[in-house]
Each structure stands twice: as C-alpha cells, then as structure tokens.
C-alpha cells in the first residue's frame, strides 16, 4: 500500500513536470505581437514603479512574459481586459498581455503554495495545487476590478465638490481651462482619481484637442451616471452657445440634490441592515437572562 502511494506520488510529480515543460514550450514558441507605445499608461507604470519597490522588481519579468504570451490571447479577450484596466485608471500601467502574464505568474505561485500546504497537511497534493493555481490566477482580476470600482466611487463622490468650485471660478471671471486649473491647484490630494483625470483634461487641451474631445474621452474612462450628465451638459452648452458658468451652477445644484438623495437612501438602507444584527444581539441577551432560570428549573 505504501509502495503504491509512493509510486503514485512520483507519477503525479512526473506529470506535473511534463505539463510545465509543455506550457513553457508553448509560451516560448508562440508568435509575439509588436509592442505598442503606452502613452499615459506608460506614465502610470513609471509612477507605480517609483512608488512600489515590489512591483519594480516584478515588472521586468511581467513585461518579458507578456511578450511571450501575446500571441496566445484573442483580440476580443484583449479588448475586454484593456477596458477593465482603463476603468481601473490604467492600473500599474499594465497592458492586456502583461495582465495575463501576471495572472499566470500568480497562478504558478499559488500552485506552489498549494503543493506546500498539501504536503504539510498530508492531504491531496494535486487538489491543493489545482485550487492554489485557480485562486492565484484570479487574484489580479479581483485586484483590478476592485480598483476600478474604488476609482469610480471616488470620482462620483468628488464630482459635486469639483463642479461647485468650477462654477465659483467661472462666476468670478475665469474661463473653462482656468477653472480646471483652479480645481487641480486647490486640491489637497493630488493622487485623487478625479484630480488625475482633470490634470489629463487640462494637458490634452493644452496640446490642442477640443473641449468636446477631451470631455468625451473623460466620459469613456469613467462611464458613470454623474460623469455622463456632467459631460453631456457641457457639450450641449458648447454646441448651443449657452454660458458654461450657468450650466455649471445648474449642475452643481443637481449634484448637491443627488448627493442628498444618496445620503437619505444610505440612511434608509442602514436602518434595514441593522435589523439582523440587532435581532441577534437581542437573542443573545435573552439567552443570557433566561439561561440561568431555565437551568435552575431543570435542576428542580
């Protein structure tokens, strides 16, 4: 029985080695794509490398492996992943190919961790390795999608304040780029996603792009309800020749009203969500009060 178990383990390790060798050969022999210029995404990568030493050490490996796996990724999958990375604010400056290479590396590390846990716990090494690979491969997706949700939430929360400041600036006589410059300069958090987007808008307008183009690109990078309404109102005001300051004042009022409605909805939901914990707390108190009485009656 023990001999059969040892033989089975060695056969399993041999199969794993063969599978790894085949995967390495497939990655090495796959046709590669020509690397494209990163632009703003390359700048985000430089910021991430400067601020994160761990990513600075891992980035060359991810970039090299991304070129190797570039020919194995379909165009439709690449487009979806690229959109997700863009919603996350060009997270770590990754390209779709590098995202898949990062998932592959994470899966391999997760598989090794699963094998180690399987050996320590004397369980099924194959199941632990497979589970570790699946969890590790999904970690970059969870991290990127979570970053995208956080970025969009911060943009929605900060937009009403920014519209108020822009409306005040334009009422004081500044033009639209000057109002955006005031928003950027008066910000207390330069790493805020909304401030980063307004910096990009200001830079693109200085390069000669029209207001409609930069606002449309901003809406595509942050496709939320408040941003869409804000951009649509500004574009409509520009096309019809309406004063932008008045439009911003109206948008500021609408944003404040929407913020109040969201606060009331959150308060109403909080009251409903508190019913369950309060019921459990009441049940625990009743058990503490009634428990000794029940035990006393049972003894008598």
Secondary structure, DSSP 8 states (H G I E B T S, - for coil): -HHHHHHHHHHHHHHHHHHHHHHHHHHHHS--------THHHHHHHHHHHH-HHHHHHHHHHHHHHHHHGGGS-HHHHHHHHHHHHHTTSGGG--HHHHHHHHHHHHHHHHHHHHHHHHHHTS-HHHHHHHHHHHHHHHHHHHHHHHHHHHHHHHHHHHHHHHHHHHHHHHTT--HHHHHHHHHHT-S-TT-HHHHHHHHHHHHHHTT--HHHHHHHHHHHS--HHHHHHHHHHHHHHHHT--HHHHHHHHHHHHHHHHHHHHHHHHHHHHHHHHHHHHHHHHHHHHHHHHHHHHHHHH-
